[in-house]
């Protein structure tokens, strides 16, 4: 298989020592197994996620994404821009679409970019894609299944897709209300999916976990409860903020609601890395606050 | 009311819908709402909105400027995009709510201590300083937002969480002394200043 190359936007949380550094570790391991080459966009900046709007406003926010698009085009010309973080993907794709649809916005963004010595040349509609799209569309489930060395046998996994990987863009061919690609991936890797998991697209509170913890933790409680009631051994998600919100506050939720959750939450790339024969550290399992014991045991085999 | 706010009221002759259409991100969509209420029923924080989105749209059309802009409703948006994909008329509701919140913030009519308003500013200041998020400092500024005393209390409450994040190498204490950032900080800052300048000029231009 020829090496596939993409212009890569890792995003802030995937950096070393940041909250989703284990996502990056496992993405590297997964891409190594699948012969995918990620060319990091030099000097990329934060996309301002879905919470910067209050102070940031429209043009400054779009300018942030325009800078990444311009740098990507300059340094990795012709390559699709790929993000692993839901918010990074959403902000960048939305900005690219709006810039390409609106000449005035493009002109204003270029005025701002010029102050940084950059330029976004219309018309160059760059494809801004989520890693999950790359896996499903460019490789396909059959190819993903062929690489499995250690099937996730006997591990029951609730697929929690969350919001921003699913809306407003989502993955082509999937429904907003009941996307099934993550279940299919779990099955492809030899695990037991839970197709009827009720909370797969429920909001975790997003950035409001920081400003409105009580309201957000109540949402997360529902997500965990449904996984538990369906007999899940763990939850899998594609989104760094979903992962953090559903994993790290379980103690606080238990204290607040008198529950006793201890549910591991992993990334799809961690499942794939283990299934593809990588060890626990390569799969970023040392980054779990709630240990994914069944995956760790499998990774030793 | 702030000076800027009174100036806009005068400019649009008390026509709040026109003001929103001209100044709020995606505001031109507001008149398209047909009041079905799917947005309000789809919102994960629905019960916490004093005025859910559908009601906000009608209030804008009814000229309830003060009530809308001082409301904490828009700040309940979690950016889940449920309303956007379900709206039968295709209104970009999430963006309109962000736009209204931002507009209320710029005019300084938004509630002063609204926690998401404060966090949003903290986040923007954090990420634009070095061009990338400094998660440690963001967490600390959140804990200490109300001063030193409450900050220590808040930090202690979250001590176990912080320790677990550090133990799993998902938080780095060294971020306190700098941390991640872009190389071209001055370029990034110049770009953002220019973008802000363009937006401010638009707010000051005469009404059509």
Interface residues (C-beta under 8 A of the other chain):
Chain A: X12 X13 X15 X16 X17 X18 X19 X20 X21 X22 X43 X44 X45 X46 X48 X49 X50 X51 X52 X53 X54 X55 X56 X57 X58 X59 X60 X62 X63 X64 X67 X108 X109 X111 X112 X113 X114 X115 X116 X117 X118 X163 X164 X167 X168 X170 X176 X202 X203 X205 X206 X207 X208 X210 X211 X212 X215 X216 X219 X248 X249 X251 X252 X286 X287 X288 X289
Chain B: X25 X44 X45 X48 X75 X76 X78 X79 X80 X81 X82 X84 X85 X86 X94 X98 X99 X101 X102 X105 X106 X115 X116 X117 X118 X119 X120 X121 X123 X124 X125 X127 X128 X131 X132 X133 X135 X142 X160 X161 X164 X165 X167 X168 X169 X170 X171 X172 X174 X175 X180 X182 X183 X184 X187 X188 X190 X191 X192 X193 X194 X195 X196 X198 X199
